[in-house]
Amino acid sequence: MTSEIQTLTLKGQADRRLRAGHLWIYSNEVDVAKSPLKNFQPGEQVQVQSANGKSMGMAYINPHSLICARLFSRETKYRLDKSLLVHRLNIALSLREGITDQPYYRLVYGDSDFLPGLVVDRFGDVLVVQIATVGMELVKDQLIDALVQVLKPAGILLKNDSRIRKAEELPEYVDVAYGEVPKQVPAIENGVHFNIPVFEGQKTGWFYDHRGSRARLADYVKGKSVLDVFSYVGGWGVQAAAFGAESVTCIDASEFALDHVESNAQLNNVREKVGTLQGNAFEAMKMLIDEGERFDVVIIDPPAFIPKRKDIKSGEQAYRRANELAIRLINKGGILVSGSCSMHLGRDRLTDILRASARHLDRDIQILEQGGQSFDHPVHPAIAETEYLKAVFARVLTAS
């Protein structure tokens, strides 16, 4: 970043979203006659002003990205440095500590915590950090210093192997940035214990976002047979067993993930209740159907079938196929828990897919309750992309 702060000038009316609370600036909103994008370096911090010269705040920029700038402060006197990072981290920490006394949660959720391009998950005294933008990457060292000052962790892992970094032309890497980080770290969710593979696992190694919906399982699974599809390391399935399920079967394509299902079940003294089935989820469900297997509760929490808007049609078809298979595996009057982490699949659309799936099989469903993101994934009301998670609890009935 150059020492002199340059100005990024917006086109007329292009400041509306920022004034309404949004933090993103698209490249087609920039007045390139007054502030040519070629004059900026990726990650450079800039002062943003409207077409009439009114200051909008400070942002970092990537002239090569569609989202070419992200606001990090409404005040031009601030820079994205250790001081501001410490301030933002303390605000984020106060939210989490005000709700839970257990140090297992998402500490920073990007734009919603006013730290665009940054995710930090806390596993006790270990922090796992994901950086998605050049602007945040350039202050990585100050970020580590700020995290150490605020939380005094034993170790910090930079898990920067997400494909999203390619859009910012950033390299992928996994690196211990501070202290020591073991291959597995502990987590406690809803009173259930897990060992999390932070180096080799998906994303940061764990998904805190469904915490609230997984807690609701306790009212549905006691004495029941449960199928957990796309189980990963057992977030749903192991908790179902711990909550009193009679039996749990976990399906995942990854042998690595299923090994962790078994070890996490052992950790909670429910190993004898939990079985695993490795394979493609769709093929595995078809096999179970053909074998006449049925379950009282089926949980289906797939990866994002709709990663981008262009994938909506094919993704919706995948959600429909998956849920139809799940419904076919449910005993009469049983429960379907259907999740989606696709931001481009609205809650209304998911429930309509469930309705259509049930009717196609001559079943009826009753929607009992719906879940969303837990408190450590707060929604920024001006940024729709920060609200992505859905969970629908539905009772499946034979039509009569």
PAVOSE-794131 format. One record per residue (C-alpha): x, y, z; residue in three letters; residue number from 0. Coordinates in Angstrom, 2 decimals, always signed. Each point is the difference from the previous one (the first is absolute). Example, Ala and Ser with C-alpha at 12.3 -4.5 7.8 and 13.67 -1.06 7.14 Angstrom:
! residues 2
((+12.30, -4.50, +7.80), 'ALA', 0)
((+1.37, +3.44, -0.66), 'SER', 1)
! end
This chain:
! residues 400
((+0.00, +0.00, +0.00), 'MET', 0)
((+1.35, +3.46, -0.91), 'THR', 1)
((+0.42, +2.53, +2.80), 'SER', 2)
((-2.29, +2.54, -1.65), 'GLU', 3)
((-3.69, -0.84, +0.17), 'ILE', 4)
((-1.63, +0.15, -3.41), 'GLN', 5)
((-3.66, +0.80, -0.59), 'THR', 6)
((-2.47, -2.34, -1.64), 'LEU', 7)
((-2.86, +2.03, -1.51), 'THR', 8)
((-3.38, -1.55, -0.68), 'LEU', 9)
((-2.40, +0.70, -2.84), 'LYS', 10)
((-3.17, +1.99, +0.59), 'GLY', 11)
((-2.51, -1.87, +2.20), 'GLN', 12)
((+2.52, -2.82, +0.53), 'ALA', 13)
((+0.26, +0.92, +3.67), 'ASP', 14)
((-3.58, -1.08, +0.77), 'ARG', 15)
((+0.88, -3.49, +1.19), 'ARG', 16)
((+2.84, +1.28, +2.16), 'LEU', 17)
((-2.28, +2.57, +1.60), 'ARG', 18)
((-2.52, -2.79, +0.65), 'ALA', 19)
((+2.65, -1.99, +1.89), 'GLY', 20)
((+1.65, -2.17, -2.64), 'HIS', 21)
((+3.79, -0.37, -0.02), 'LEU', 22)
((+0.73, -1.08, -3.58), 'TRP', 23)
((+0.87, +2.07, -3.06), 'ILE', 24)
((-0.25, -1.58, -3.44), 'TYR', 25)
((+2.40, +0.93, -2.77), 'SER', 26)
((-2.81, +1.41, -2.18), 'ASN', 27)
((-0.87, +2.46, +2.80), 'GLU', 28)
((+3.37, +1.72, -0.17), 'VAL', 29)
((+0.48, +3.25, -1.93), 'ASP', 30)
((+3.05, -1.18, -1.92), 'VAL', 31)
((+0.49, +3.40, -1.60), 'ALA', 32)
((+0.72, +1.55, +3.41), 'LYS', 33)
((+1.56, -3.08, +1.61), 'SER', 34)
((+1.27, -2.48, -2.61), 'PRO', 35)
((+0.12, -3.49, +1.47), 'LEU', 36)
((+3.39, -0.61, -1.63), 'LYS', 37)
((+1.46, +2.59, +2.37), 'ASN', 38)
((-0.67, -2.19, +3.06), 'PHE', 39)
((+1.99, -2.93, +1.34), 'GLN', 40)
((-1.84, -3.14, +1.21), 'PRO', 41)
((-0.61, +0.31, +3.73), 'GLY', 42)
((+0.69, +3.71, +0.13), 'GLU', 43)
((-2.00, +1.97, +2.57), 'GLN', 44)
((-1.96, +2.87, -1.50), 'VAL', 45)
((-2.34, +2.80, +0.99), 'GLN', 46)
((-3.41, -0.39, -1.63), 'VAL', 47)
((-2.03, +3.01, -1.06), 'GLN', 48)
((-3.32, +0.47, -1.75), 'SER', 49)
((-0.40, +1.79, -3.33), 'ALA', 50)
((-0.69, +3.27, +1.83), 'ASN', 51)
((+3.16, -0.33, +2.07), 'GLY', 52)
((-1.55, -1.21, +3.25), 'LYS', 53)
((+2.24, -2.36, +1.95), 'SER', 54)
((-1.38, -3.54, +0.33), 'MET', 55)
((+2.80, -1.48, +2.09), 'GLY', 56)
((+3.04, -2.23, -0.46), 'MET', 57)
((+0.25, -3.17, -2.06), 'ALA', 58)
((+2.59, -2.35, -1.41), 'TYR', 59)
((-0.02, -0.60, -3.73), 'ILE', 60)
((+0.68, -2.69, -2.54), 'ASN', 61)
((-0.33, +1.51, -3.49), 'PRO', 62)
((-0.03, -3.48, -1.56), 'HIS', 63)
((-3.09, -1.22, +1.88), 'SER', 64)
((-3.69, +0.55, -0.75), 'LEU', 65)
((-0.41, +1.10, +3.62), 'ILE', 66)
((+2.83, +2.45, -0.39), 'CYS', 67)
((-0.12, +1.60, +3.46), 'ALA', 68)
((-1.26, -0.86, +3.47), 'ARG', 69)
((-0.69, +2.63, +2.62), 'LEU', 70)
((+1.60, -0.66, +3.40), 'PHE', 71)
((-0.74, +3.34, +1.67), 'SER', 72)
((-2.46, +2.87, -0.40), 'ARG', 73)
((+2.65, +2.36, +1.38), 'GLU', 74)
((+2.90, +1.10, -2.21), 'THR', 75)
((+2.29, +0.46, +3.00), 'LYS', 76)
((+0.30, -3.77, +0.48), 'TYR', 77)
((+2.29, -2.41, -1.82), 'ARG', 78)
((-0.28, -3.76, -0.08), 'LEU', 79)
((+2.84, -0.59, +2.45), 'ASP', 80)
((+0.61, -1.73, +3.31), 'LYS', 81)
((-1.82, +2.68, +1.97), 'SER', 82)
((-3.22, -0.29, -2.02), 'LEU', 83)
((+0.28, -3.78, -0.10), 'LEU', 84)
((+0.28, -0.16, +3.79), 'VAL', 85)
((-3.05, +2.24, +0.30), 'HIS', 86)
((-2.08, -2.10, -2.41), 'ARG', 87)
((+1.11, -3.27, +1.64), 'LEU', 88)
((-0.98, +1.27, +3.44), 'ASN', 89)
((-3.46, +0.92, -1.29), 'ILE', 90)
((-0.39, -3.44, -1.60), 'ALA', 91)
((+1.23, -1.72, +3.16), 'LEU', 92)
((-2.43, +1.92, +2.21), 'SER', 93)
((-2.94, -1.36, -2.04), 'LEU', 94)
((+1.12, -3.61, +0.34), 'ARG', 95)
((+1.00, +0.22, +3.66), 'GLU', 96)
((-3.30, +1.69, +0.79), 'GLY', 97)
((-1.86, -3.09, -1.25), 'ILE', 98)
((+2.21, -2.96, +0.91), 'THR', 99)
((+2.65, -0.70, +2.61), 'ASP', 100)
((+1.54, -2.77, -2.11), 'GLN', 101)
((+2.79, +1.06, -2.40), 'PRO', 102)
((-1.26, -1.90, -3.04), 'TYR', 103)
((-1.54, +2.19, -2.70), 'TYR', 104)
((+0.58, +2.07, -3.12), 'ARG', 105)
((+1.78, +3.04, +1.37), 'LEU', 106)
((-0.01, +2.02, -3.23), 'VAL', 107)
((-2.57, -0.35, -2.77), 'TYR', 108)
((+1.31, +2.32, -2.71), 'GLY', 109)
((-2.17, +2.96, -0.97), 'ASP', 110)
((-2.44, -0.63, +2.84), 'SER', 111)
((+2.79, +0.74, +2.48), 'ASP', 112)
((+1.23, +2.90, -2.16), 'PHE', 113)
((+3.15, -1.89, -0.95), 'LEU', 114)
((-0.61, -0.78, -3.68), 'PRO', 115)
((+1.95, -2.92, -1.39), 'GLY', 116)
((+0.70, -1.57, +3.39), 'LEU', 117)
((-1.31, -3.06, +1.84), 'VAL', 118)
((+1.34, -1.15, +3.37), 'VAL', 119)
((-1.23, -3.11, +1.79), 'ASP', 120)
((+0.90, -0.57, +3.64), 'ARG', 121)
((+0.72, -3.45, +1.40), 'PHE', 122)
((+0.86, +0.71, +3.61), 'GLY', 123)
((+3.51, +1.41, -0.03), 'ASP', 124)
((+0.54, -0.68, -3.73), 'VAL', 125)
((-1.16, +2.37, -2.75), 'LEU', 126)
((-0.52, -0.99, -3.63), 'VAL', 127)
((+0.13, +2.94, -2.42), 'VAL', 128)
((-1.19, +0.24, -3.59), 'GLN', 129)
((+0.88, +3.03, -2.12), 'ILE', 130)
((-1.88, +0.49, -3.28), 'ALA', 131)
((+1.22, +3.37, -1.32), 'THR', 132)
((+3.24, +1.72, -0.94), 'VAL', 133)
((-0.79, +2.93, +2.27), 'GLY', 134)
((-0.21, -2.24, +3.05), 'MET', 135)
((+2.97, -2.10, -1.12), 'GLU', 136)
((+2.22, +3.10, -0.01), 'LEU', 137)
((-0.70, +0.65, +3.69), 'VAL', 138)
((+0.41, -3.67, +0.96), 'LYS', 139)
((+2.90, +0.66, +2.38), 'ASP', 140)
((-1.88, +2.78, +1.78), 'GLN', 141)
((-3.05, -2.27, +0.18), 'LEU', 142)
((+2.01, -2.74, +1.71), 'ILE', 143)
((+1.40, +2.55, +2.47), 'ASP', 144)
((-3.52, +1.27, +0.69), 'ALA', 145)
((-1.35, -3.53, +0.58), 'LEU', 146)
((+2.84, -0.75, +2.40), 'VAL', 147)
((-0.63, +3.23, +1.91), 'GLN', 148)
((-3.76, -0.51, +0.30), 'VAL', 149)
((-0.22, -3.77, +0.58), 'LEU', 150)
((+3.48, -1.18, +1.04), 'LYS', 151)
((-0.41, -3.30, -1.86), 'PRO', 152)
((+2.34, -2.97, +0.17), 'ALA', 153)
((+0.03, -0.23, -3.79), 'GLY', 154)
((-1.32, +1.59, -3.18), 'ILE', 155)
((-0.47, -1.94, -3.24), 'LEU', 156)
((-0.35, +1.78, -3.33), 'LEU', 157)
((-2.30, -2.33, -1.98), 'LYS', 158)
((+0.22, +1.88, -3.28), 'ASN', 159)
((-0.77, -2.82, -2.41), 'ASP', 160)
((-3.46, +1.13, -1.09), 'SER', 161)
((-0.80, +0.24, -3.71), 'ARG', 162)
((-1.47, +3.45, +0.62), 'ILE', 163)
((+3.55, +1.36, +0.17), 'ARG', 164)
((+0.43, -0.64, -3.72), 'LYS', 165)
((-2.41, +2.83, -0.79), 'ALA', 166)
((+2.43, +2.34, +1.76), 'GLU', 167)
((+3.04, -1.66, -1.66), 'GLU', 168)
((+1.29, -1.13, +3.39), 'LEU', 169)
((+2.04, -3.18, +0.56), 'PRO', 170)
((-1.42, -2.83, +2.08), 'GLU', 171)
((+1.90, -1.16, +3.07), 'TYR', 172)
((-0.38, -1.40, +3.51), 'VAL', 173)
((+2.46, +1.31, +2.57), 'ASP', 174)
((+0.42, +0.27, +3.75), 'VAL', 175)
((+0.37, +3.75, +0.51), 'ALA', 176)
((+0.45, +0.02, +3.76), 'TYR', 177)
((+0.77, -2.44, +2.79), 'GLY', 178)
((-0.87, -3.67, -0.42), 'GLU', 179)
((-3.08, -1.53, -1.59), 'VAL', 180)
((-0.67, -3.75, +0.42), 'PRO', 181)
((-1.42, -2.06, -2.88), 'LYS', 182)
((-3.29, -0.23, +1.90), 'GLN', 183)
((-1.51, +2.56, +2.34), 'VAL', 184)
((-2.94, -0.37, +2.41), 'PRO', 185)
((-3.43, +1.53, -0.43), 'ALA', 186)
((-3.13, -0.21, +2.12), 'ILE', 187)
((-3.41, +0.58, -1.56), 'GLU', 188)
((-3.27, -0.38, +1.90), 'ASN', 189)
((+1.87, -1.94, +2.67), 'GLY', 190)
((+1.40, -2.51, -2.50), 'VAL', 191)
((+3.77, -0.34, -0.44), 'HIS', 192)
((+1.86, -0.17, -3.30), 'PHE', 193)
((+3.55, -0.21, -1.25), 'ASN', 194)
((+0.34, +2.22, -3.07), 'ILE', 195)
((+2.54, -0.64, -2.81), 'PRO', 196)
((+0.95, +3.62, -0.64), 'VAL', 197)
((+2.84, -0.68, -2.43), 'PHE', 198)
((-1.70, -2.52, -2.31), 'GLU', 199)
((-3.68, +0.63, +0.67), 'GLY', 200)
((-2.44, +2.03, -2.08), 'GLN', 201)
((+0.19, +3.79, +0.30), 'LYS', 202)
((+1.26, +0.72, +3.53), 'THR', 203)
((-0.65, -3.62, +0.97), 'GLY', 204)
((-3.46, +0.53, +1.50), 'TRP', 205)
((-3.33, +1.67, -0.76), 'PHE', 206)
((-1.26, +1.99, +2.99), 'TYR', 207)
((-2.85, +1.52, -2.02), 'ASP', 208)
((-2.56, -2.80, +0.60), 'HIS', 209)
((+0.55, -0.01, +3.78), 'ARG', 210)
((-3.54, +1.12, +0.83), 'GLY', 211)
((-1.72, -2.45, -2.33), 'SER', 212)
((+2.14, -2.88, +1.24), 'ARG', 213)
((-1.05, +0.86, +3.55), 'ALA', 214)
((-3.64, -0.41, -1.08), 'ARG', 215)
((+0.70, -3.64, -0.93), 'LEU', 216)
((-0.32, -0.88, +3.67), 'ALA', 217)
((-3.80, +0.28, -0.25), 'ASP', 218)
((-0.24, -2.28, -3.04), 'TYR', 219)
((+2.47, -2.88, +0.30), 'VAL', 220)
((-0.45, -1.69, +3.40), 'LYS', 221)
((-0.47, -3.72, -0.54), 'GLY', 222)
((-0.04, +0.46, -3.78), 'LYS', 223)
((+1.98, -1.36, -2.93), 'SER', 224)
((+1.87, +2.82, -1.74), 'VAL', 225)
((+1.68, +0.37, -3.39), 'LEU', 226)
((+2.52, +2.84, -0.40), 'ASP', 227)
((+0.78, +0.64, -3.68), 'VAL', 228)
((+3.09, +2.05, -0.97), 'PHE', 229)
((+1.06, -0.54, +3.61), 'SER', 230)
((+3.57, +1.36, -0.19), 'TYR', 231)
((+1.52, -0.64, +3.49), 'VAL', 232)
((-3.35, -0.57, +1.71), 'GLY', 233)
((-1.27, +3.42, +0.99), 'GLY', 234)
((-3.60, -1.13, -0.34), 'TRP', 235)
((+0.32, -3.76, +0.40), 'GLY', 236)
((+2.19, -0.14, +3.09), 'VAL', 237)
((-2.16, +2.60, +1.70), 'GLN', 238)
((-3.11, -2.02, -0.87), 'ALA', 239)
((+1.58, -3.04, +1.67), 'ALA', 240)
((+1.00, +2.08, +3.03), 'ALA', 241)
((-3.58, +1.33, +0.21), 'PHE', 242)
((-1.38, -3.52, +0.36), 'GLY', 243)
((-0.50, -1.41, -3.49), 'ALA', 244)
((-0.24, -3.79, -0.01), 'GLU', 245)
((+2.19, -0.31, -3.12), 'SER', 246)
((+1.74, +2.37, -2.42), 'VAL', 247)
((+1.36, -0.69, -3.49), 'THR', 248)
((+2.34, +2.60, -1.51), 'CYS', 249)
((+0.58, +0.23, -3.76), 'ILE', 250)
((+2.93, +1.87, -1.49), 'ASP', 251)
((+2.23, -0.36, -3.06), 'ALA', 252)
((+3.13, +0.55, +2.10), 'SER', 253)
((+1.60, -2.86, +1.92), 'GLU', 254)
((+1.98, +2.64, +1.88), 'PHE', 255)
((-3.22, +1.69, +1.15), 'ALA', 256)
((-1.62, -3.30, +1.04), 'LEU', 257)
((+3.08, -0.96, +2.03), 'ASP', 258)
((-0.63, +3.19, +1.95), 'HIS', 259)
((-3.69, -0.86, +0.37), 'VAL', 260)
((+1.04, -3.20, +1.72), 'GLU', 261)
((+2.61, +1.65, +2.22), 'SER', 262)
((-2.41, +2.80, +0.95), 'ASN', 263)
((-2.67, -2.57, +0.84), 'ALA', 264)
((+2.55, -1.78, +2.19), 'GLN', 265)
((+0.86, +3.30, +1.65), 'LEU', 266)
((-3.63, +0.32, +1.13), 'ASN', 267)
((-0.44, -3.66, +0.98), 'ASN', 268)
((-2.54, -0.68, -2.78), 'VAL', 269)
((+2.19, -2.00, -2.35), 'ARG', 270)
((-2.27, -3.06, +0.18), 'GLU', 271)
((-2.92, +2.09, -1.32), 'LYS', 272)
((+1.79, +1.50, -3.01), 'VAL', 273)
((+0.68, -1.75, -3.30), 'GLY', 274)
((+1.55, +1.41, -3.17), 'THR', 275)
((-0.51, -0.50, -3.72), 'LEU', 276)
((+2.58, +1.34, -2.43), 'GLN', 277)
((-1.03, +0.99, -3.49), 'GLY', 278)
((-1.76, +2.48, -2.23), 'ASN', 279)
((-3.00, +1.24, +1.98), 'ALA', 280)
((-2.48, -0.43, -2.86), 'PHE', 281)
((+1.17, -3.53, -0.79), 'GLU', 282)
((+0.12, -0.96, +3.68), 'ALA', 283)
((-3.57, +1.19, +0.57), 'MET', 284)
((-1.20, -1.93, -3.07), 'LYS', 285)
((+1.72, -3.12, +1.34), 'MET', 286)
((-1.69, +0.38, +3.40), 'LEU', 287)
((-3.37, +0.45, -1.70), 'ILE', 288)
((+0.54, -3.15, -2.07), 'ASP', 289)
((+0.94, -1.90, +3.15), 'GLU', 290)
((-3.25, +1.07, +1.66), 'GLY', 291)
((+1.68, +2.09, +2.69), 'GLU', 292)
((-2.11, +2.71, +1.67), 'ARG', 293)
((+0.73, +2.52, +2.73), 'PHE', 294)
((-2.00, +2.06, +2.45), 'ASP', 295)
((+2.09, +3.12, -0.60), 'VAL', 296)
((+2.01, +0.86, -3.14), 'VAL', 297)
((+2.37, +2.96, +0.06), 'ILE', 298)
((+1.28, +1.30, -3.31), 'ILE', 299)
((+2.50, +2.87, +0.17), 'ASP', 300)
((+1.82, +0.07, -3.36), 'PRO', 301)
((+2.79, +2.30, -1.17), 'PRO', 302)
((-1.08, +3.05, -1.97), 'ALA', 303)
((-1.61, -1.37, -3.16), 'PHE', 304)
((-0.36, +3.61, -1.23), 'ILE', 305)
((+3.40, +1.68, +0.47), 'PRO', 306)
((-0.77, +2.66, -2.62), 'LYS', 307)
((-3.11, +1.52, -1.52), 'ARG', 308)
((+0.64, -1.81, -3.27), 'LYS', 309)
((-0.36, -3.29, +1.88), 'ASP', 310)
((-3.55, +0.62, +1.24), 'ILE', 311)
((-1.79, -2.31, -2.45), 'LYS', 312)
((+2.32, -2.98, +0.39), 'SER', 313)
((+0.35, +0.62, +3.72), 'GLY', 314)
((-3.75, +0.04, +0.62), 'GLU', 315)
((-0.26, -3.29, -1.89), 'GLN', 316)
((+2.68, -1.47, +2.30), 'ALA', 317)
((-1.88, +1.17, +3.11), 'TYR', 318)
((-3.18, -1.53, -1.37), 'ARG', 319)
((+1.65, -3.36, -0.77), 'ARG', 320)
((+1.69, -0.13, +3.40), 'ALA', 321)
((-3.16, +0.82, +1.91), 'ASN', 322)
((-2.14, -2.44, -1.97), 'GLU', 323)
((+2.44, -2.78, +0.83), 'LEU', 324)
((+0.00, +1.08, +3.64), 'ALA', 325)
((-3.82, +0.00, +0.16), 'ILE', 326)
((-0.09, -3.52, -1.44), 'ARG', 327)
((+2.15, -1.14, +2.92), 'LEU', 328)
((-2.28, +1.40, +2.72), 'ILE', 329)
((-2.45, -2.08, +1.98), 'ASN', 330)
((-3.62, +1.14, +0.01), 'LYS', 331)
((-0.30, +3.03, +2.25), 'GLY', 332)
((+3.77, +0.34, +0.15), 'GLY', 333)
((+2.07, +3.17, -0.08), 'ILE', 334)
((+2.01, +1.56, -2.82), 'LEU', 335)
((+2.62, +2.58, +0.94), 'VAL', 336)
((+1.02, +1.70, -3.23), 'SER', 337)
((+2.84, +2.50, -0.05), 'GLY', 338)
((+1.46, +2.33, -2.59), 'SER', 339)
((+3.07, +2.23, +0.11), 'CYS', 340)
((-0.63, +1.42, -3.48), 'SER', 341)
((-0.59, +3.74, +0.23), 'MET', 342)
((-1.66, -0.06, -3.43), 'HIS', 343)
((-2.67, -2.43, +1.24), 'LEU', 344)
((-2.53, +2.05, +1.94), 'GLY', 345)
((-1.85, -1.42, +2.97), 'ARG', 346)
((-3.31, +0.15, -1.86), 'ASP', 347)
((+1.52, -1.82, -2.94), 'ARG', 348)
((+1.39, -2.75, +2.23), 'LEU', 349)
((-3.39, -0.58, +1.62), 'THR', 350)
((-1.60, -0.09, -3.45), 'ASP', 351)
((+2.53, -2.62, -1.10), 'ILE', 352)
((-0.92, -2.07, +3.06), 'LEU', 353)
((-3.71, +0.37, -0.80), 'ARG', 354)
((+0.55, -1.04, -3.62), 'ALA', 355)
((+2.24, -2.91, +1.00), 'SER', 356)
((-2.61, -1.32, +2.42), 'ALA', 357)
((-2.89, +0.35, -2.43), 'ARG', 358)
((+1.96, -1.74, -2.75), 'HIS', 359)
((+0.20, -3.00, +2.36), 'LEU', 360)
((-3.67, +0.31, +1.00), 'ASP', 361)
((+1.00, +1.18, +3.47), 'ARG', 362)
((-1.03, +3.01, +2.04), 'ASP', 363)
((+2.27, +1.99, +2.26), 'ILE', 364)
((-0.56, +2.23, +2.98), 'GLN', 365)
((+2.68, +2.60, +0.65), 'ILE', 366)
((+0.57, -0.03, +3.74), 'LEU', 367)
((+2.73, +2.59, +0.40), 'GLU', 368)
((+2.79, +1.70, -1.88), 'GLN', 369)
((+3.53, +0.91, +0.98), 'GLY', 370)
((+2.66, +2.38, -1.22), 'GLY', 371)
((+3.42, +1.24, +0.89), 'GLN', 372)
((+1.14, -0.01, +3.60), 'SER', 373)
((+0.92, +3.14, +1.93), 'PHE', 374)
((+3.65, -0.14, -1.09), 'ASP', 375)
((-1.06, +0.44, -3.65), 'HIS', 376)
((-1.90, +3.30, +0.33), 'PRO', 377)
((-1.79, +1.25, -3.10), 'VAL', 378)
((+0.94, +3.40, -1.39), 'HIS', 379)
((-3.41, +1.46, -0.91), 'PRO', 380)
((+1.35, +1.83, -3.04), 'ALA', 381)
((+1.94, -2.98, -1.40), 'ILE', 382)
((-2.27, -2.85, -1.06), 'ALA', 383)
((+2.99, -2.27, -0.56), 'GLU', 384)
((+0.64, -0.18, +3.76), 'THR', 385)
((-3.26, -1.94, +0.47), 'GLU', 386)
((+0.39, -3.38, -1.64), 'TYR', 387)
((-0.91, -2.83, +2.40), 'LEU', 388)
((-3.33, -1.83, +0.22), 'LYS', 389)
((-1.23, -3.05, +1.89), 'ALA', 390)
((-3.56, -1.30, -0.32), 'VAL', 391)
((-1.46, -2.55, +2.44), 'PHE', 392)
((-2.94, -1.74, -1.71), 'ALA', 393)
((-2.27, -2.92, +0.84), 'ARG', 394)
((-0.59, -2.39, -2.90), 'VAL', 395)
((-3.45, -1.59, -0.32), 'LEU', 396)
((-1.56, -2.42, -2.43), 'THR', 397)
((-2.68, +1.80, -1.99), 'ALA', 398)
((-3.54, -1.10, +0.83), 'SER', 399)
! end
